[in-house]
Each structure stands twice: as structure tokens, then as C-alpha cells.
Amino acid sequence: MRKKVLFAGGGTGGHIYPSIAIAKGLMSKLEDIEAVFVGTERGMEKELVPMAGFRLEKIRVKGFKRRISIDTLVTLKEMVLGGFDAIRILRREKPDLVIGTGGYVAGPVVFFAALMGIPTLIHEQNVKPGITNRILGKFVDKIAISFAESVKYFPSGKCVLTGNPVRPEIIYADKRTASEILNINSNIPLVLSFGGSQGAKKINEAIMDLIVKIKDKIEFQLLHITGKNNYDVFLKELEIRGINWDRFGHIKIKPYLYNMQDALACADLVVSRAGAITISEITVCGKPSILIPLPSAADNHQDFNARYLEKNNAALVIEERFLNGEILYRYIKEILGDKNRYKKMAQASKELGKPDALNKIVEIAIGLLYKK
């Protein structure tokens, strides 16, 4: 009998990529299954889900801001409308299982699915769960967690330690092939830097200063992803500073990379935010990293993620308020210039990776789909 699974999650790539990975994992195990996604008009799911070959249904929902304002009333209105949208979609689609992977869109869909008696599963990517998943945890059937420390935030007996699902293409990407695709010299160390799926102004500024320092000497290669909305501004600023980056073969600047698996395969060191999926991909690839947690992240969860890697000697952490090109350059040189330290950081990172996370989550999902 054909089974239908509804995935609810969105906003950033960190919520969307896991759901796509789980959907593909389920389809590789079960022949007669349909995956449908629920997201918003504003999130990255609008682009990424259809690109992955799945149908996307949209609801109205908006996240709360930290300060109460007139916008709070708009958010409450959107929440009510989103609830009606969620119920309408659930009644029409009649899913056999609903899986929430985070973001505000998961709230109404998973909540009403649980109230309607539909089997439900949520996946928590961070060390410290967000408020949406903490609430949903009281209603769902199973909770897949990525860190053992997360269990204290949820009802006992529901949690299964799985790790974060990483796309198979991330795990199996080949460095030689990837170097050819991205035109990277595999004999020179590569620093991959990015600020998350949306980019990050502060990281872009630090990288700008870093480019000034390295433009005339090839100590390492740099592949920087600015974020689509920041790309033109970034290039304009380089132009103002008199830097024609395109003539420097060791510096590459991209607005966005859909084939992040190739960039990670080539990278010797990663500079990034500390989103859960980002650090899961970094560790499953065994890459040392310099992490700059997003200070405005809900419940400071990125700092918890970053400190977890730092505590296990897999990363160095720079708080955003201290970030600049000089300190970034110094940290990069410290890691790449000390072969013994680099090797230990790479090994520590690899040991933290959970390449079997996807299979574990898929098994939980199958268990709920065929629950007696």
C-alpha cells in the first residue's frame, strides 16, 4: 500500500536539507512512497524543494521577534492563518506520517497532525532545542536528537540519539573530482568560508580584510561564499579598495554554491557560522574549522554548537564581536601552519561526525509508518 510522508520545515537551508535527505533516504528504502513538503513563500524551501524534485505546499506563518511591537500582532494573525492552512493541507493530503525538521512552519503542521492522530516525528538539530521543538516534543511520537545533551529538554522515553542527517553526496564527494569542478589547485591548502545559506555581513567584512592581506601572496587558497543578497555589495567594496579579485587565481568568490559537497571535499579548513547542519557536514568530512556563532540565534544555540566542537578540539571559536580580518588570518595561519595540530583537529572532527544519522532517522520513520 502506498504511503505518504509530509515534511514540515523551512526558512533556512539548515531546516530544509535534512528533510530532503530524509525524504530521499526513505524513498531509497521503500518503493511505494510519496514525499510532500510544507513550507512558506518566503523561505529557501521555495527554491530548494522543487529543485530536489518534490512538491511544495505553502502555509502562512511568521516567526516572533524578540521585542513586542506592532509586528507581533501581524505574527499572531499569521499564526492563526497558518493553523488553518496546516489543517487544510493535512485533511487534503491525508499523510501516513508527518516529520518536522525545524523552523516556524513545522509548528502548526506537526501540532495539528499529532492532534489528528497522525504519527509524528521531529528532528532536533542543535545541542539546545528551539522553542518550537520543545513545545512539539510534548505531543509527538518520537524525537530524533543530534546530541546526547538535548535529551534533558524533552519528555523521557521519546528521544533517540541519531545525529544530523547529512546528504550522501557530502559524505561521498571525491576531492580530486571536486577540485576539477571548482578549478581548485589541490596542492595548495584551501580555506572555505561562508556565513550560512543567507550569508553574513560581519563574516563578509572580515573576509574582505583577509583578502587585502593575502591578495599578493599565495599562502593558501580562499573560496568565499558571500550569500546571494551580499554578492554585488561585496564585489563593489573590493572595487572601491582597488582589488581586482578575478585576476588572483587563489581567490574565488561566489554568491552561493548548490554543490557544497565539492567545496567541502576540497577544503582543508572551514570558516563559518555554527548552524547544526553546517557543523554536522564539517565533522562528517573531518574538517578542522573556525566557527563564528550567530549572536542573534534563538536561545544562543549556535554558541552551544560551536563550543561543543571547541571542547572536543575540533574547532576554534571567535565571537562575532571580536571578529576581524587580522584575528581570522592569525587563526588560519596557526592551524594550517602547524601540521601536528592540524592533523589532531581533523581527527577530532572526524570522530564527532555521524555518517549513519540518516539511516537511523529513516528506520525510526519506517517504524512509525508501519506501527501496529
C-alpha positions as CSV (number, residue, x, y, z in Angstrom):
1,M,0.0,0.0,0.0
2,R,1.3,3.4,-1.0
3,K,2.5,5.6,2.0
4,K,2.6,9.4,2.1
5,V,5.0,11.3,4.3
6,L,4.6,15.1,4.9
7,F,7.7,17.1,5.7
8,A,7.4,20.4,7.6
9,G,10.4,22.6,7.9
10,G,11.8,25.7,6.4
11,G,13.3,29.1,6.4
12,T,17.0,28.3,6.0
13,G,18.9,25.5,4.4
14,G,19.6,24.1,7.8
15,H,16.0,23.1,8.2
16,I,15.4,22.1,4.5
17,Y,18.4,20.0,3.6
18,P,17.8,17.5,6.5
19,S,14.2,17.0,5.3
20,I,15.3,16.4,1.7
21,A,17.9,13.9,2.9
22,I,15.3,12.0,5.0
23,A,12.8,12.0,2.1
24,K,15.4,10.6,-0.3
25,G,16.6,8.1,2.3
26,L,13.0,6.8,2.8
27,M,12.5,6.6,-1.0
28,S,15.7,4.5,-1.3
29,K,14.3,2.0,1.3
30,L,10.7,1.9,0.3
31,E,9.4,1.7,-3.2
32,D,5.8,2.8,-2.9
33,I,6.1,6.1,-1.0
34,E,5.3,9.8,-1.7
35,A,7.0,12.7,-0.1
36,V,5.3,16.1,0.1
37,F,6.8,19.2,1.7
38,V,5.2,22.1,3.5
39,G,6.9,25.5,3.7
40,T,6.3,29.2,3.2
41,E,6.6,31.6,0.4
42,R,9.5,33.4,2.0
43,G,11.8,30.6,3.0
44,M,14.6,28.9,0.9
45,E,12.3,25.9,0.6
46,K,10.5,27.7,-2.2
47,E,13.7,27.2,-4.3
48,L,15.4,24.1,-2.8
49,V,12.4,21.7,-2.6
50,P,11.3,21.9,-6.2
51,M,15.0,21.7,-7.3
52,A,15.2,18.4,-5.4
53,G,12.2,17.1,-7.3
54,F,9.5,17.4,-4.6
55,R,6.1,19.1,-4.4
56,L,5.9,22.0,-2.0
57,E,2.6,23.1,-0.3
58,K,2.7,26.6,1.3
59,I,1.2,27.9,4.5
60,R,1.3,31.4,6.1
61,V,3.4,31.6,9.2
62,K,5.9,34.1,10.6
63,G,8.4,33.9,13.5
64,F,8.2,36.0,16.6
65,K,10.7,38.8,17.1
66,R,12.3,39.2,20.5
67,R,10.7,42.6,21.1
68,I,7.0,43.1,21.3
69,S,5.8,45.5,18.7
70,I,3.0,46.1,16.1
71,D,4.7,43.3,14.2
72,T,3.7,40.9,17.0
73,L,0.0,41.3,16.0
74,V,0.9,40.5,12.4
75,T,2.7,37.4,13.6
76,L,-0.3,36.3,15.7
77,K,-2.6,36.8,12.7
78,E,-0.2,34.8,10.5
79,M,0.0,32.0,13.2
80,V,-3.8,31.6,13.2
81,L,-4.0,31.6,9.4
82,G,-1.1,29.2,9.3
83,G,-3.0,26.9,11.6
84,F,-6.0,26.9,9.2
85,D,-3.6,26.3,6.3
86,A,-2.0,23.3,8.1
87,I,-5.3,21.7,8.9
88,R,-6.5,22.1,5.3
89,I,-3.3,20.5,3.9
90,L,-3.4,17.7,6.4
91,R,-7.0,16.9,5.5
92,R,-6.4,17.0,1.8
93,E,-3.1,15.1,1.8
94,K,-4.0,12.5,4.4
95,P,-0.4,11.7,5.3
96,D,0.6,8.5,7.0
97,L,3.5,10.3,8.8
98,V,4.4,13.9,9.5
99,I,8.1,14.8,10.0
100,G,9.2,18.2,11.4
101,T,12.7,19.4,10.8
102,G,12.5,22.8,12.4
103,G,11.6,26.4,11.6
104,Y,8.3,28.1,12.5
105,V,6.5,26.3,9.7
106,A,6.9,23.0,11.5
107,G,4.9,24.2,14.5
108,P,1.3,24.2,13.2
109,V,1.7,21.3,10.8
110,V,3.2,18.9,13.3
111,F,1.0,20.1,16.2
112,F,-2.3,19.6,14.3
113,A,-1.0,16.3,12.8
114,A,-0.5,15.0,16.4
115,L,-3.9,16.2,17.5
116,M,-5.4,14.4,14.5
117,G,-3.8,11.1,15.5
118,I,-1.3,11.1,12.6
119,P,2.1,9.5,13.6
120,T,4.6,12.3,14.1
121,L,8.4,12.6,14.3
122,I,10.5,15.7,14.9
123,H,14.2,16.1,14.4
124,E,16.2,18.4,16.6
125,Q,19.5,19.5,15.1
126,N,21.0,21.6,17.8
127,V,22.5,21.0,21.3
128,K,19.9,23.3,22.8
129,P,16.4,22.8,21.2
130,G,14.4,25.8,19.9
131,I,11.1,26.7,21.5
132,T,9.1,25.2,18.7
133,N,10.5,21.7,19.1
134,R,10.4,22.0,22.9
135,I,6.7,22.5,22.6
136,L,6.1,19.9,19.9
137,G,8.1,17.4,22.0
138,K,5.2,17.1,24.4
139,F,2.8,15.9,21.5
140,V,4.8,13.9,19.0
141,D,5.5,10.2,19.0
142,K,9.3,10.2,18.5
143,I,12.1,12.8,18.8
144,A,15.4,12.3,16.9
145,I,18.2,14.2,18.7
146,S,21.6,15.1,17.4
147,F,23.4,15.5,20.7
148,A,23.1,13.5,23.9
149,E,22.8,16.7,25.9
150,S,19.5,17.5,24.2
151,V,17.6,14.7,26.0
152,K,17.0,16.8,29.1
153,Y,14.8,19.2,27.2
154,F,12.3,16.6,26.1
155,P,9.9,14.1,27.7
156,S,11.7,10.9,28.7
157,G,11.2,7.8,26.5
158,K,10.6,9.6,23.2
159,C,14.2,10.5,22.3
160,V,16.5,8.6,20.0
161,L,20.1,9.8,19.5
162,T,20.7,9.8,15.8
163,G,22.9,12.8,14.9
164,N,22.1,15.2,12.0
165,P,21.3,13.7,8.6
166,V,24.0,14.6,6.1
167,R,23.3,14.4,2.4
168,P,25.1,11.3,0.9
169,E,26.7,13.5,-1.7
170,I,28.5,15.3,1.2
171,I,29.9,12.1,2.6
172,Y,31.0,10.5,-0.7
173,A,32.3,13.5,-2.6
174,D,35.7,12.9,-4.2
175,K,38.4,15.6,-3.6
176,R,40.1,15.1,-7.0
177,T,36.9,15.3,-9.0
178,A,35.7,18.2,-6.9
179,S,38.9,20.1,-7.4
180,E,38.5,19.8,-11.2
181,I,34.9,21.0,-11.0
182,L,35.7,24.1,-8.9
183,N,39.1,24.7,-10.6
184,I,41.0,24.4,-7.3
185,N,44.7,23.6,-7.1
186,S,44.8,20.5,-4.9
187,N,48.5,21.2,-4.0
188,I,47.7,24.4,-2.1
189,P,45.6,24.4,1.1
190,L,42.1,25.7,0.6
191,V,40.1,27.8,3.1
192,L,36.4,27.6,2.6
193,S,34.4,30.4,4.2
194,F,30.7,31.2,4.3
195,G,28.1,32.7,6.6
196,G,25.3,30.2,6.3
197,S,22.7,29.9,3.5
198,Q,21.9,33.7,3.7
199,G,25.4,35.0,4.1
200,A,26.7,37.1,7.0
201,K,27.7,40.8,6.9
202,K,30.3,40.5,9.7
203,I,32.0,37.5,8.2
204,N,32.0,39.2,4.7
205,E,33.7,42.2,6.3
206,A,36.4,40.1,7.9
207,I,37.0,38.2,4.7
208,M,37.3,41.5,2.8
209,D,40.1,42.5,5.1
210,L,41.6,39.0,4.8
211,I,41.7,39.3,1.0
212,V,43.6,42.5,1.3
213,K,46.3,40.6,3.3
214,I,46.6,37.6,1.0
215,K,46.0,39.0,-2.4
216,D,49.7,39.4,-3.3
217,K,51.0,36.2,-1.7
218,I,49.7,32.6,-2.1
219,E,49.9,31.2,1.4
220,F,46.6,29.4,0.9
221,Q,43.6,29.5,-1.5
222,L,40.3,31.1,-0.5
223,L,36.8,30.2,-1.6
224,H,34.3,32.6,-0.1
225,I,30.6,32.4,-0.4
226,T,29.0,35.8,0.2
227,G,25.3,34.9,0.1
228,K,23.2,36.0,-2.9
229,N,22.0,39.2,-1.4
230,N,25.5,40.3,-0.4
231,Y,27.4,39.4,-3.6
232,D,27.1,42.7,-5.5
233,V,27.9,44.8,-2.4
234,F,30.9,42.6,-1.7
235,L,32.3,43.0,-5.2
236,K,31.6,46.7,-5.2
237,E,33.6,47.1,-2.0
238,L,36.5,45.2,-3.4
239,E,36.4,47.5,-6.4
240,I,36.4,50.6,-4.1
241,R,39.5,49.2,-2.4
242,G,41.2,48.8,-5.8
243,I,41.2,45.0,-5.7
244,N,40.5,43.1,-9.0
245,W,40.0,39.7,-7.3
246,D,39.3,38.0,-10.6
247,R,43.0,38.2,-11.6
248,F,44.1,36.4,-8.4
249,G,43.9,32.7,-9.2
250,H,44.0,31.7,-5.5
251,I,40.9,33.8,-4.5
252,K,37.4,32.7,-5.6
253,I,34.2,34.5,-4.6
254,K,30.7,33.0,-5.2
255,P,27.2,34.3,-4.3
256,Y,26.0,30.8,-3.4
257,L,27.0,27.2,-4.0
258,Y,24.5,24.4,-4.7
259,N,27.3,21.9,-4.9
260,M,28.6,22.5,-1.4
261,Q,29.7,18.8,-1.4
262,D,32.5,19.7,-3.8
263,A,33.6,22.7,-1.8
264,L,33.8,20.7,1.4
265,A,35.6,17.9,-0.3
266,C,38.3,20.4,-1.5
267,A,38.5,22.4,1.7
268,D,41.4,21.9,4.2
269,L,39.9,24.4,6.7
270,V,36.3,25.8,7.1
271,V,35.4,29.2,8.4
272,S,31.6,29.5,9.1
273,R,28.7,30.0,11.4
274,A,27.8,27.2,13.7
275,G,24.5,26.1,12.5
276,A,23.8,22.4,13.3
277,I,23.8,21.1,9.8
278,T,26.9,23.1,8.9
279,I,28.9,21.5,11.8
280,S,27.5,18.1,11.0
281,E,28.7,18.4,7.4
282,I,32.1,19.7,8.6
283,T,32.6,16.9,11.1
284,V,31.4,14.1,8.8
285,C,34.0,15.3,6.3
286,G,36.6,15.5,9.1
287,K,37.5,19.2,8.5
288,P,39.0,21.5,11.2
289,S,37.1,24.7,11.5
290,I,37.0,28.3,12.8
291,L,33.4,28.9,13.9
292,I,31.8,32.3,14.4
293,P,28.4,31.7,16.1
294,L,25.5,33.9,15.1
295,P,24.9,36.0,18.3
296,S,21.2,36.6,17.5
297,A,20.4,32.9,17.0
298,A,17.5,31.8,19.1
299,D,18.5,30.7,22.6
300,N,22.1,31.3,21.6
301,H,22.0,27.8,20.1
302,Q,24.9,28.4,17.7
303,D,27.2,29.2,20.6
304,F,26.3,25.8,22.2
305,N,27.1,24.1,18.9
306,A,30.4,25.8,18.4
307,R,31.6,25.3,22.0
308,Y,30.8,21.6,21.6
309,L,33.3,21.3,18.8
310,E,35.8,23.5,20.5
311,K,35.6,21.5,23.7
312,N,36.4,18.4,21.6
313,N,39.4,20.1,20.0
314,A,37.8,20.1,16.5
315,A,37.4,23.8,16.1
316,L,38.4,27.3,17.3
317,V,35.7,29.8,18.2
318,I,35.7,33.5,17.5
319,E,32.8,35.5,19.0
320,E,31.4,37.9,16.4
321,R,32.2,41.0,18.4
322,F,35.9,40.1,18.2
323,L,36.0,39.1,14.6
324,N,38.2,40.9,12.1
325,G,40.5,40.1,9.3
326,E,43.6,40.2,11.4
327,I,42.4,37.7,14.0
328,L,41.0,35.5,11.3
329,Y,44.3,35.5,9.4
330,R,46.2,34.6,12.6
331,Y,43.9,31.7,13.4
332,I,44.1,30.3,9.8
333,K,47.9,30.5,9.9
334,E,48.0,28.9,13.3
335,I,46.0,25.9,12.1
336,L,47.4,25.4,8.6
337,G,51.0,26.2,9.8
338,D,51.1,23.5,12.4
339,K,50.8,20.1,10.8
340,N,50.6,18.2,14.0
341,R,47.8,20.4,15.4
342,Y,46.0,20.3,12.1
343,K,46.1,16.5,12.0
344,K,44.7,16.3,15.5
345,M,41.9,18.8,14.8
346,A,41.0,16.9,11.6
347,Q,40.9,13.6,13.5
348,A,38.8,15.1,16.4
349,S,36.4,16.5,13.8
350,K,36.0,13.1,12.1
351,E,35.3,11.4,15.4
352,L,32.4,13.7,16.1
353,G,30.8,13.1,12.7
354,K,27.8,10.7,12.5
355,P,27.6,9.4,8.9
356,D,24.9,6.9,9.9
357,A,22.5,9.5,11.2
358,L,20.3,9.4,8.1
359,N,19.8,5.6,8.3
360,K,18.9,5.9,12.0
361,I,16.2,8.5,11.3
362,V,14.9,6.6,8.3
363,E,14.5,3.5,10.5
364,I,12.5,5.5,13.1
365,A,10.3,6.8,10.3
366,I,9.7,3.4,8.9
367,G,8.8,2.1,12.3
368,L,6.1,4.8,12.7
369,L,4.8,4.2,9.1
370,Y,4.2,0.6,9.9
371,K,3.3,0.9,13.5
372,K,0.9,-1.8,14.6
